[in-house]
Amino acid sequence: MCESDQAAQAGVLLEIAVLTELGYFINTEKSLAIPSRRLVFLGHLVDTIWEAFSVPEDKTLKFITLRDSILCEKWVTLNTLQRLA
């Protein structure tokens, strides 16, 4: 990590400390102190390089499994249909 990166990271930590002292609540578990070009937001993959939203692979696999289980059943509950939607 170069000196400018370290200085920027120190600045972010200082900013978080000041905002916390002023009464703001910052959830550090959900926050990113270092900028990222790809992240998961509300269950979708946000990619600023490709300027696109996409569905993560694990969610795609869950959807495929649910779809296949629905197609195999004769009756489907409303709760299961809501999960599919």
C-alpha positions in Angstrom: 0.0 0.0 0.0 1.5 3.4 -1.0 1.7 6.4 1.2 -1.3 8.2 -0.5 -3.5 5.1 0.1 -2.5 5.0 3.8 -3.2 8.7 4.1 -6.6 8.3 2.5 -7.5 5.4 4.7 -6.4 7.4 7.8 -8.6 10.3 6.6 -11.6 8.0 6.3 -11.0 6.6 9.8 -10.8 10.1 11.1 -13.9 11.1 9.3 -15.8 8.1 10.8 -14.6 9.1 14.3 -15.7 12.7 13.9 -19.1 11.8 12.5 -19.6 9.3 15.3 -18.7 12.0 17.8 -21.3 14.3 16.2 -24.0 11.7 16.8 -24.1 9.9 13.5 -24.3 6.1 13.5 -22.1 4.3 10.9 -22.5 0.6 10.6 -18.9 -0.4 10.0 -19.9 -4.0 9.2 -21.9 -2.8 6.1 -19.7 0.1 5.2 -16.7 0.1 2.9 -13.9 2.5 3.8 -12.0 1.7 0.6 -13.8 2.4 -2.7 -14.9 -0.7 -4.7 -16.0 -1.1 -8.3 -18.1 -4.2 -7.6 -20.2 -4.8 -4.6 -23.4 -6.6 -3.6 -26.2 -4.1 -2.7 -29.7 -5.3 -1.7 -29.0 -8.8 -3.1 -27.8 -7.6 -6.5 -24.3 -7.3 -7.9 -23.5 -3.7 -8.8 -20.6 -3.3 -11.3 -19.5 0.2 -12.0 -17.0 -0.9 -14.7 -19.7 -2.6 -16.8 -22.3 -0.1 -15.6 -24.7 -3.0 -14.9 -26.7 -4.7 -12.2 -26.7 -8.5 -12.1 -27.9 -11.4 -10.0 -25.1 -13.2 -8.0 -24.5 -16.8 -9.0 -25.7 -18.2 -5.6 -29.0 -16.5 -6.0 -29.3 -17.8 -9.6 -28.7 -21.3 -8.3 -31.4 -20.9 -5.6 -33.8 -19.6 -8.2 -33.2 -22.6 -10.5 -33.7 -25.1 -7.7 -36.9 -23.4 -6.6 -38.2 -23.3 -10.2 -37.4 -27.0 -10.7 -39.2 -27.9 -7.5 -42.3 -25.9 -8.5 -42.4 -27.6 -11.9 -42.2 -31.1 -10.3 -45.2 -30.4 -8.0 -48.9 -30.7 -8.9 -49.9 -28.0 -6.4 -47.9 -25.0 -5.3 -48.5 -22.9 -2.2 -48.9 -19.1 -2.3 -45.9 -18.7 -0.1 -43.7 -20.7 -2.6 -45.0 -18.5 -5.5 -44.2 -15.4 -3.6 -40.6 -16.7 -3.1 -40.4 -17.2 -6.9 -41.6 -13.7 -7.6 
